[in-house]
Amino acid sequence: MKPNQSNNSSKKIQIEKMFDSISVEYDLLNRILTFGSDIRWRKKIVSIARTSNPKHILDIATGTADIALELSKINDSKITGVDISRKMLEVGRTKIKLRKLSNQIVLESGDAECLNYSDESFDLVTIGFGVRNFQNLEKGLKESNRVLKKGGVIIILETSVPQNYIIKYFYLLFTRSFIPLIGSVFSKDKSAYNYLQKSAEKFPSGKEFISILKKCDFQNIDIKPLMLGATSIYLANK
Ligand SMILES: C[S@@+](CC[C@H](N)C(=O)[O-])C[C@H]1O[C@@H](n2cnc3c(N)ncnc32)[C@H](O)[C@@H]1O
């Protein structure tokens, strides 16, 4: 199921259904499509997060909870993961139970653009490969800002398009063929992987994304390009 970008009112429902439909194979395909680098990127998020010693953490668009699980390595942290896809959360809950981390990580259904948490309730917000699926990006980022304590940290991991023209050429050549191919071999929902590739190409990255973060009242914004700029970590304070 491919989310219809032109019909914004239903994009959220289509996104939810799309992630429901790929929830079982999601982790495996993530490993394949990033050549296993997603594991390293999540560790990097945690090594950055540790420096501010966060206790109350919200992982938005938590999916199958891989970031939440990695964040649980931070001493005395309590993690809430929130997502609109119930089936992605089901996979996440099974993993949390298997690792006996149910006291530390709680997964809840919820929408990033209308969070059910009080103002200034978290020290850290993380969002991994989630923002580009939001129906209204600024609304989602402003909600993240609202629930963060003053001075709190947001860490966003997202695909980006390499700035260097030569690298960009090979990146586009590769992603336009490899992602749909892997999706068609391993997934029941082939169009989901076409959507994921196309949305990665269109999503604002680098300076463009930084200016959106500024507009949403974040400051001290830093960007750490990964994998020759095909993915980026954005780091900012409220
Ligand atoms: C590509 S997955 C990322 C999952 C996980 N964070 C990771 O790093 O693997 C994107 C997730 O964003 C969720 N999502 C999309 N829009 C959302 C929204 N408005 N609110 C909450 N979750 C959302 C989807 O359901 C999906 O689980």
The ligand as an SDF file (V2000), in Angstrom:
LIG
                    3D

 27 29  0  0  0  0  0  0  0  0999 V2000
   10.7510    3.5710    9.2660 C   0  0  0  0  0  0  0  0  0  0  0  0
    9.8910    3.2210   10.7520 S   0  0  0  0  0  0  0  0  0  0  0  0
   11.0970    3.5990   11.9630 C   0  0  0  0  0  0  0  0  0  0  0  0
   11.0110    2.7270   13.1920 C   0  0  0  0  0  0  0  0  0  0  0  0
   12.1290    2.8830   14.2150 C   0  0  0  0  0  0  0  0  0  0  0  0
   12.1710    4.2080   14.7850 N   0  0  0  0  0  0  0  0  0  0  0  0
   13.4720    2.5210   13.6340 C   0  0  0  0  0  0  0  0  0  0  0  0
   14.4370    3.2930   13.8250 O   0  0  0  0  0  0  0  0  0  0  0  0
   13.6010    1.4610   13.0300 O   0  0  0  0  0  0  0  0  0  0  0  0
    8.8230    4.6140   10.8260 C   0  0  0  0  0  0  0  0  0  0  0  0
    7.7830    4.5240   11.9390 C   0  0  0  0  0  0  0  0  0  0  0  0
    7.1320    5.7890   12.0560 O   0  0  0  0  0  0  0  0  0  0  0  0
    5.8000    5.5390   12.4610 C   0  0  0  0  0  0  0  0  0  0  0  0
    5.0170    6.7640   12.2430 N   0  0  0  0  0  0  0  0  0  0  0  0
    4.7490    7.3860   11.0700 C   0  0  0  0  0  0  0  0  0  0  0  0
    4.0040    8.4800   11.2680 N   0  0  0  0  0  0  0  0  0  0  0  0
    3.8030    8.5630   12.6120 C   0  0  0  0  0  0  0  0  0  0  0  0
    3.1080    9.4880   13.4460 C   0  0  0  0  0  0  0  0  0  0  0  0
    2.4540   10.5320   12.9430 N   0  0  0  0  0  0  0  0  0  0  0  0
    3.1100    9.2690   14.7690 N   0  0  0  0  0  0  0  0  0  0  0  0
    3.7510    8.1920   15.3140 C   0  0  0  0  0  0  0  0  0  0  0  0
    4.4170    7.2820   14.5780 N   0  0  0  0  0  0  0  0  0  0  0  0
    4.4490    7.4720   13.2460 C   0  0  0  0  0  0  0  0  0  0  0  0
    5.4070    4.3510   11.6040 C   0  0  0  0  0  0  0  0  0  0  0  0
    4.2650    3.6890   12.0700 O   0  0  0  0  0  0  0  0  0  0  0  0
    6.6800    3.5040   11.6850 C   0  0  0  0  0  0  0  0  0  0  0  0
    6.6340    2.5610   12.7340 O   0  0  0  0  0  0  0  0  0  0  0  0
  1  2  1  0
  2  3  1  0
  2 10  1  0
  3  4  1  0
  4  5  1  0
  5  6  1  0
  5  7  1  0
  7  8  2  0
  7  9  1  0
 10 11  1  0
 11 12  1  0
 11 26  1  0
 12 13  1  0
 13 14  1  0
 13 24  1  0
 14 15  1  0
 14 23  1  0
 15 16  2  0
 16 17  1  0
 17 18  1  0
 17 23  2  0
 18 19  1  0
 18 20  2  0
 20 21  1  0
 21 22  2  0
 22 23  1  0
 24 25  1  0
 24 26  1  0
 26 27  1  0
M  CHG  2   2   1   9  -1
M  END
$$$$
